[in-house]
Amino acid sequence: MNTAKKWFLIDGNRLLVSGLFVLGAFLVTFWLVSADLITFEPASAVKSLFASGIVSGVFSLITITLTVNQMILSRVFGTIDGLADRIDGSLDFRHTVEDIAGVPSSPNQPDEFLVLIGETISERASAFEDECEEFDGESREEIDEYLADIRAYADRVEDVEGTEDTLEIVSTLLGPAYAQNLTATDRLLRKYDGELPDPARDELEAILELVKSVAVARQFFKTIAIQQDLAQLSRLLAYFGVPVLLGTFFVTTIYTTTPTTTVAQPLLPVVVSLGVAVVFIPLAILLSYILRAASVARYTVSVGPFVPPEERL
C-alpha cells in the first residue's frame, strides 16, 4: 500500500479526510451547475429536495448513530463472570510476557508494553546467537539471515515507543512480518530439533512466544482502537446533526413560492452548492470513519501464520 493510500484509509485525521469529501461534494456540484447539467433556478425542485429528501437522509444518519452506540455498548456491558474471565485472560497474557522478559510487571501503556516485547526479542536473539557459535556453512548463513530478520522486526515493534494513539500503534504493526517471523522461528526449531543445544532451543521457543504475543496484542489493540473510533463517530454525527438540519432549513428559505429566490441568481449556484456541501458533512464523517475501520479490519484479519494476499501491504 502506498503512503498516500495508507494515509487516506488509515493514518489520516478523519476530520481532514471528511473535509476532503465535503470539498469534493461542493466542487462536483458547482461544476455540474456550471456545465448546465443541473440547475438551481427558482423553478427547480431544490426546495422540495432539501425539505424532504435530505432531511430524511439526515434522520437516517441519526438512526445509524444509535446503531453504532448499540455496537459499542454491547462490548462494554457484560456479566460478572464474563468480565472476570476477560480480566484473567489479560493478566495471563501479561504474565507470559513478563516471565519471558524476566520482569516483575509489564507496563500498562500499549506502546511501552510492545517496546518491552521488542527489546526482549532482541535480547533473546543475541542469546540464541551466542549459543549457536558451533554452526557453520549453510546452517550458519541460515541462522544469520534469521537473526537479521528477527532483529529488524524487533526494531519495528520498538518504533511504537512514544505513540499515544492506539490506532497509530496498530498501523505501525500492519503487514505480514509477524507471520513470516513466526514461521521462520518455528521452522528453525523443527529443522534443527536434534542439533540445537538446550539453551539455544529455549531462546528460540521464547522468541516464538514473543512473536505470538505481538500478534495477539495487535488484535487486541485493534479492537480497542475501532471501539474508540466508533464512539468518536457517534459523537461527531450527533454534534453535526443539528447544524446540518438548520442548514437544510436555511437553504429551503432561499426559495419562495413566487417562484423567485431571496439570493441574487448569479450567486445562487455558489450558495446552493455550499448548502449541498454542508448537508453532506455527516455522510462524509461516516464514510471517513467506516473506511478506516473496514481498512484496519481488512489488513489485520489473520492472527496465525496464514497471511491472505490482502494483508501483504
ABEGO torsion letter per residue (X at the ends): XBAAAAAAAAABBAAAAAAAAAAAAAAAAAAAAAAGABBABAABAAAAAAAAAAAAAAAAAAAAAAAAAAAAAAAABEBAAAAAAAAAAAAAAAAAAAAAAGBABBBABAAAAAAAAAAAAAAAAAAAAAAAAABBEAAAAAAAAAAAAAAAAAAAAAAABGBABAAAAAAAABEAAAAAAAAAAAAAAAAAAAABBAAAAAAAAAAAAAAAAAAAAAAAAAAAAAAAAAAAAAAAAAAAAAAAAAAAAAAAAABBAOBBBABBAAAAAAAAAAAAAAAAAAAAAAAAAAAAAAAAAAAAABABABBBAAABX
